[in-house]
Amino acid sequence: DAGVTQSPTHLIKTRGQQVTLRCSPISGHKSVSWYQQVLGQGPQFIFQYYEKEERGRGNFPDRFSARQFPNYSSELNVNALLLGDSALYLCASRSDRGRTTNEKLFFGSGTQLSVL
Amino acid sequence: QKEVEQNSGPLSVPEGAIASLNCTYSDRVSQSFFWYRQYSGKSPELIMSIYSNGDKEDGRFTAQLNKASQYVSLLIRDSQPSDSATYLCAVNSGGSNYKLTFGKGTLLTVNP
């Protein structure tokens, strides 16, 4: 089975531009989360979506937005890019069949965003 | 602000030794605790989850949880060079909405 897939793998943008990152969860997974990982830090929670509804939002400005589609794939949008937005953006999905399985997050390989 | 703190690294151990990684968390109501391994340039990979006080063993890995002390640890026995990676402690601070709060990670190097 395919894991969590993210695209693109690498992206270079300039300050002020907008970017869209894409994620496809593991087949059958209805929950998608987005995390930002700055070099040398742990991942930081941005959003969680379940069944196309936002279920959680981290401490990020309104420049960050996301949505989930009927096929459970998701997009993360970042407007008015700043240098500090340079990071690895990770998408993760999870199933919802019982507690142990429920709480295992599967991460994609990430999108490395560089803002110049 | 809910926080997860990990012992500062890097941690260096010889091959075959026990590596001990520690983590404390601030949110007393947290119920789920995880250890992720992240190789350089790769995404995090879940290696252990623990929900109840005590020890949980899986192969060479043992996770320990003490909710009264708000402390989680990971022991790696018979460390191998392939265990060299950054280990991230994560706590579910979102309840059913499942929001993971990660520590900064501890870089482990196992020397042959």
Boltz contact constraints between the chains, C-beta under 6 A:
constraints:
  - contact:
      token1: [A, 41]
      token2: [B, 104]
      max_distance: 6.0
  - contact:
      token1: [A, 42]
      token2: [B, 88]
      max_distance: 6.0
  - contact:
      token1: [A, 42]
      token2: [B, 102]
      max_distance: 6.0
  - contact:
      token1: [A, 42]
      token2: [B, 103]
      max_distance: 6.0
  - contact:
      token1: [A, 42]
      token2: [B, 104]
      max_distance: 6.0
  - contact:
      token1: [A, 42]
      token2: [B, 105]
      max_distance: 6.0
  - contact:
      token1: [A, 43]
      token2: [B, 102]
      max_distance: 6.0
  - contact:
      token1: [A, 45]
      token2: [B, 99]
      max_distance: 6.0
  - contact:
      token1: [A, 55]
      token2: [B, 97]
      max_distance: 6.0
  - contact:
      token1: [A, 56]
      token2: [B, 94]
      max_distance: 6.0
  - contact:
      token1: [A, 56]
      token2: [B, 97]
      max_distance: 6.0
  - contact:
      token1: [A, 56]
      token2: [B, 99]
      max_distance: 6.0
  - contact:
      token1: [A, 90]
      token2: [B, 43]
      max_distance: 6.0
  - contact:
      token1: [A, 103]
      token2: [B, 32]
      max_distance: 6.0
  - contact:
      token1: [A, 104]
      token2: [B, 46]
      max_distance: 6.0
  - contact:
      token1: [A, 107]
      token2: [B, 43]
      max_distance: 6.0
  - contact:
      token1: [A, 107]
      token2: [B, 44]
      max_distance: 6.0
  - contact:
      token1: [A, 109]
      token2: [B, 43]
      max_distance: 6.0
  - contact:
      token1: [A, 110]
      token2: [B, 43]
      max_distance: 6.0
